[in-house]
Amino acid sequence: MSEESRVLTLREVMAKLGLDAFLISQPESRRYLSGFTGHDHPPMDSAGFLLITESTAFLLTDGRTVEQAEQETTGYEVVRIENRLQDALAQIIPDLALKRFGFEGNHLPYRRYEELKEVVDPNTLLVPTYEVVDELRAIKDEREIEAIEEAVILADAAFDHILGMIEPGQTEQQLAWEIEAFLRTHGAEGISFDPIVASGPNSSRPHHVPSTRPVQVGEPIILDWGARLRGYCSDITRTIVLGEADDQFKRVYNTVLDAQIRAEKRIKTGITGIKADSFARKAIEEAGYGEYFVHSTGHGVGLAIHENPTLRRTSENILRDGMVFSVEPGVYIPGWGGVRIEDLVTLQDGRPVVLTRSPKQLDAVEV
Amino acid sequence: MSEESRVLTLREVMAKLGLDAFLISQPESRRYLSGFTGHDHPPMDSAGFLLITESTAFLLTDGRTVEQAEQETTGYEVVRIENRLQDALAQIIPDLALKRFGFEGNHLPYRRYEELKEVVDPNTLLVPTYEVVDELRAIKDEREIEAIEEAVILADAAFDHILGMIEPGQTEQQLAWEIEAFLRTHGAEGISFDPIVASGPNSSRPHHVPSTRPVQVGEPIILDWGARLRGYCSDITRTIVLGEADDQFKRVYNTVLDAQIRAEKRIKTGITGIKADSFARKAIEEAGYGEYFVHSTGHGVGLAIHENPTLRRTSENILRDGMVFSVEPGVYIPGWGGVRIEDLVTLQDGRPVVLTRSPKQLDAVEV
């Protein structure tokens, strides 16, 4: 689907919401609807905004990126922001005679909202919207799934590389860099997020930042990384052990692996995020580790590393064909360590298709 | 200055502003005031918030980073966000009987503001504040300047490395990766931003994204990069030429270099950002290239790559001892290319001290 047809789809949603204009500020939504790849330094420096109306589309950006915006987009009138966003909007908005002007409530900073209020007509109602473009983005088309698949293949190749080079005594930071350097020199345009390498007791922290701790034989080592390609992310986690796994590791590992595979098999189109979360959660609870599964089962992946849908205990999101999301149960035992196993999954014709190919059987991860 | 004394300073400012509580959402300000290094995925995933009152300090974060927050901070009560920020705030706020509750207007998304409104007492006034912690952060103490100096030394070493390895035919992307890999394997904890390598006509775009274009003899090549160390950024730009520079390059280069050195000499404590901007701008205008200097002269650098002060035509910021900022005039001629030269400068005892040591004389950049 081209960016232009995405804008047409958005206009249909705008009509349903009774919006005659929509200001897009979220960088990923901006890219999704326009193709513009400008870089942001939030919160103060935004590479640009989209203003979509029933019949026109504007891209507002500053002098440094006007040329890039014109080259990368089709169907947009590029408007230069000389100083402040509201000055640029003031050139456009009065002619539009807007009644209901939508904006992205999850993203627009309070100050920009106040500035919008200053610039619109007193008769214009500013309408916060939530997850409008996010919901469109959640359903991927073929071209998007292809990009994600290529990013998954790169992530899989990095795991193969790590299995071939990892040795006791290398630090978490060295291994994290090894993953990143592999991805960046094998075709990735970037990484989805800073790789996590968490060894031994550090692995009980799901968001551990790689340290100078050397990895050791016999302990759990969680590796979590992703590649970015044409803007799209992949996301994978594997837990490995150097040498032979002890009984506790085997017990925890097989619990998580069983839960992960069970979820991947049962997830299907039409169920809620709550239901999707429950498959892995119940399996882990039945094994007696329920209190140690401290996060959700998964999240959507696309232009953003965390996007719709969410697979968690409170998520009313309905899973649909074309969605791409992680399935990543984990068990984290303070003082001992943790195990997490994560694949990317998409739904096609109602059924789950696992995109990640890296091995995850216990004997495959003893290196 | 410890994080605890920073909180004391903030409380003095809060007293002046008549605030009895202050919600900090900006990641860099959160780190500055607490030492907590949690990672954010904006706009939806925040690693945490600070709530500072006259006598207490809370750090609100989710279950994945509670342990890290407790280890990294002193003087904070760490509160776990089970699901939504406002639920966690609802446990704390009622006891405080707040009258004026400040928040960061530049950063807090509209939705979080709406959620705050739901949770505070009807008698509590929510007060948007602008650049409060940002202004504290703008004045660096010795420990901060040391971190920036070390990040500058790393950036300087990367330039030396590039001068030793660059050859015609290498692509912009290869060179950008070479810079990043050098920094990451020589002690940087990260990069300040994705390095810019812009060659030939690409160098007329100040924010060019490195492409597969091979660099060639005789053309301008702009390199712009920075290292991150203990959270603090460096930022440097050099423009080089492979082989001998032609007359046009020499003319443009010497104009920018002259403007850059003039600005570095004249900038001093007590002047405005407007005045600081004017030194380089006037020099470039006098040389006849005024219309091609399309950005500001500089920006503050610290925990964020762009922060206070700003050195531009509209900046009322007053330069102070302890500030650290870039001085980076440039000339960009569409179709031909551009030249930018950037150092980091700090003010001590009223006078400028240039932190960057990389050579910038024309003969030093012909490689």
Interface residues (C-beta under 8 A of the other chain):
Chain A: Q26 T37 G38 H39 H41 P42 P43 M44 D45 G63 R64 T65 E67 Q68 N83 F103 G105 N106 H107 L108 P109 Y110 R111 Y113 E114 P128 Y130 W177 E180 A181 R184 T185 G190 F193 D194 R205 P206 H207 H208 V209 V294 H295 A304 I305 H306 T314 P334
Chain B: Q26 T37 G38 H39 H41 P42 P43 M44 D45 G63 R64 T65 E67 Q68 N83 F103 G105 N106 H107 L108 P109 Y110 R111 Y113 E114 P128 Y130 W177 E180 A181 R184 T185 G190 F193 D194 R205 P206 H207 V209 V294 H295 A304 I305 H306 T314 P334
